[in-house]
Amino acid sequence: MPSLRSSTREAHTISADALVLGLAATPSGVRVARDGLPQETAEHLTGAVDVLGLAAKPGEVARLVGVPGVTARSVVLTGLGTAPTDGTAD
């Protein structure tokens, strides 16, 4: 049976079936919630978003495998819609 756990460890170091990260649409493009991820991982995910043409629409989901710097078997990117412009998303 699937389980969901929270942790204070860095997300990219946790052994799991999937690491789920949000995507938000900003005026400068789609932003991956990648705080705390290694630079190589962040760049890989940003490139994947561009290649796949993801728009961060609510309900949009993409699953990536073999993401460098991530211990989880896959990374799931899920659209969250438009990021707030009042700075609360930072």
Contacts in CASP RR format, 6 or more apart in sequence:
PFRMAT RR
TARGET T0000
AUTHOR 0000-0000-0000
METHOD contacts of the structure
MODEL  1
MPSLRSSTREAHTISADALVLGLAATPSGVRVARDGLPQETAEHLTGAVD
VLGLAAKPGEVARLVGVPGVTARSVVLTGLGTAPTDGTAD
7 14 0 8 1.000
10 36 0 8 1.000
11 19 0 8 1.000
11 21 0 8 1.000
11 36 0 8 1.000
11 37 0 8 1.000
12 19 0 8 1.000
12 36 0 8 1.000
12 37 0 8 1.000
12 38 0 8 1.000
12 41 0 8 1.000
12 69 0 8 1.000
12 70 0 8 1.000
12 71 0 8 1.000
12 72 0 8 1.000
13 71 0 8 1.000
14 71 0 8 1.000
14 72 0 8 1.000
15 71 0 8 1.000
15 72 0 8 1.000
16 71 0 8 1.000
16 72 0 8 1.000
16 73 0 8 1.000
17 72 0 8 1.000
17 73 0 8 1.000
17 74 0 8 1.000
18 63 0 8 1.000
18 72 0 8 1.000
18 73 0 8 1.000
18 74 0 8 1.000
18 75 0 8 1.000
18 76 0 8 1.000
19 70 0 8 1.000
19 72 0 8 1.000
19 74 0 8 1.000
19 75 0 8 1.000
19 76 0 8 1.000
20 75 0 8 1.000
20 76 0 8 1.000
20 78 0 8 1.000
21 32 0 8 1.000
21 33 0 8 1.000
21 34 0 8 1.000
21 45 0 8 1.000
21 75 0 8 1.000
21 76 0 8 1.000
21 77 0 8 1.000
21 78 0 8 1.000
22 32 0 8 1.000
22 33 0 8 1.000
22 56 0 8 1.000
22 77 0 8 1.000
22 78 0 8 1.000
22 79 0 8 1.000
22 80 0 8 1.000
23 30 0 8 1.000
23 31 0 8 1.000
23 32 0 8 1.000
23 33 0 8 1.000
23 49 0 8 1.000
23 54 0 8 1.000
23 56 0 8 1.000
23 60 0 8 1.000
23 77 0 8 1.000
23 78 0 8 1.000
23 79 0 8 1.000
23 80 0 8 1.000
23 81 0 8 1.000
24 30 0 8 1.000
24 31 0 8 1.000
24 33 0 8 1.000
24 56 0 8 1.000
24 79 0 8 1.000
24 80 0 8 1.000
24 81 0 8 1.000
24 82 0 8 1.000
24 83 0 8 1.000
24 89 0 8 1.000
25 31 0 8 1.000
25 55 0 8 1.000
25 56 0 8 1.000
25 57 0 8 1.000
25 81 0 8 1.000
25 82 0 8 1.000
25 83 0 8 1.000
26 82 0 8 1.000
26 83 0 8 1.000
27 85 0 8 1.000
30 49 0 8 1.000
30 54 0 8 1.000
30 55 0 8 1.000
30 56 0 8 1.000
31 56 0 8 1.000
31 83 0 8 1.000
32 42 0 8 1.000
32 45 0 8 1.000
32 46 0 8 1.000
32 49 0 8 1.000
32 77 0 8 1.000
34 41 0 8 1.000
34 42 0 8 1.000
34 45 0 8 1.000
34 46 0 8 1.000
37 45 0 8 1.000
37 69 0 8 1.000
37 70 0 8 1.000
38 68 0 8 1.000
38 69 0 8 1.000
40 68 0 8 1.000
40 69 0 8 1.000
41 67 0 8 1.000
41 68 0 8 1.000
41 69 0 8 1.000
41 70 0 8 1.000
44 67 0 8 1.000
44 68 0 8 1.000
45 64 0 8 1.000
45 67 0 8 1.000
45 75 0 8 1.000
45 77 0 8 1.000
48 62 0 8 1.000
48 64 0 8 1.000
48 77 0 8 1.000
49 77 0 8 1.000
52 62 0 8 1.000
54 60 0 8 1.000
54 62 0 8 1.000
54 77 0 8 1.000
54 79 0 8 1.000
56 79 0 8 1.000
56 80 0 8 1.000
56 81 0 8 1.000
56 82 0 8 1.000
57 79 0 8 1.000
57 81 0 8 1.000
58 79 0 8 1.000
58 80 0 8 1.000
58 81 0 8 1.000
59 78 0 8 1.000
59 79 0 8 1.000
60 78 0 8 1.000
60 79 0 8 1.000
61 76 0 8 1.000
61 77 0 8 1.000
61 78 0 8 1.000
61 79 0 8 1.000
62 76 0 8 1.000
62 77 0 8 1.000
63 74 0 8 1.000
63 75 0 8 1.000
63 76 0 8 1.000
63 77 0 8 1.000
64 74 0 8 1.000
64 75 0 8 1.000
64 76 0 8 1.000
64 77 0 8 1.000
65 73 0 8 1.000
65 74 0 8 1.000
65 75 0 8 1.000
66 74 0 8 1.000
67 74 0 8 1.000
67 75 0 8 1.000
83 89 0 8 1.000
END
